[in-house]
Amino acid sequence: MDTTQDNDLKKPRTVVITGGSRGIGLATAKKFQLLGDRVIITYHNTEPSDIDKTPLGDSEDLYELTAIRCDIASTEDIDNLFSRTEKEFGACDVLVLAAGINDDSLLIRMSEEKWSKVIDTNLTSCYKATKRALPAMLKKRSGRIILISSAVAMTGNPGQTNYAATKAAMIGFGRSLAREVASRSITVNVIAPGLVDTDMLSALSREQLDALLTQVPLARVGAKEEIAAAVCFLASAEASYITGSVMAVDGGLGMGY
Ligand code: NAP
């Protein structure tokens, strides 16, 4: 018996990845590209010419990555992202919300500006992008939404009240939405990465990193490709019975919580 329910998500799917110019988002984009999908990535401060668009495979059949400028905190930019995507590639089948920032400070010294910037970029953007992508998914009665949260949503981290609050809220947001749209065969899942080797992690000193690694049973940082693999699985037909889940990809840091 074929238990997969998303037979209308035929390849090539239209995949939109926010924060696709670097790090986890770009690694995920290349993996979807390798699977034969049409992938639209967003960039904000990275120059388009600095985005490494080299595909992982050398097949000539692969679609080129399309990069669209989008400040994920801007409603106007988000509308433009989806309007262009729909016009050029059709409605978004898979939405991956990977854009994110941290701007750390102990709460006692955290300015309201620092607080709001992180909330707007990491959390309010999820509301805006998902709301814009959803009508087309509801109409098609299919779709995959994958939010990139963080292990700190569960563990907390000194200096990251703003960041951890957004990452924890993404879980509540995703699970509530999963319940709202399940009847239309749209799944919503969250990935909680641990320490992943990207620019975000490079802000830590060697000492800070070594201290954090003592908490990781696999005793190493993760590769961005390891997060990308989990995202692609949750977007695959094989994952059609998974919704509202939080998948820890963290070397055992949280032991699945
Ligand atoms: P990264 O290498 O620093 O990349 C961040 C991405 O977010 C970039 O593509 C950046 O685009 C984009 N971005 C930032 N502000 C934006 C804005 N206002 N509008 C649109 N895009 C914006 O970080 P990463 O490690 O790949 O992180 C990806 C996601 O994983 C984040 O949500 C992060 O919180 C989460 N995460 C990371 C780790 C880790 O250890 N690395 C662990 C847990 C969770 P531009 O460069 O074009 O500005």
Residues whose N, C-alpha, C, O or C-beta is under 5 A from the ligand:
A	BS01	NAP	G19 G20 S21 R22 G23 I24 G25 T42 Y43 H44 N45 T46 C70 D71 I72 A73 A98 A99 G100 I101 T121 I148 S149 S150 A151 P193 G194 L195 V196 T198 D199 M200 L201
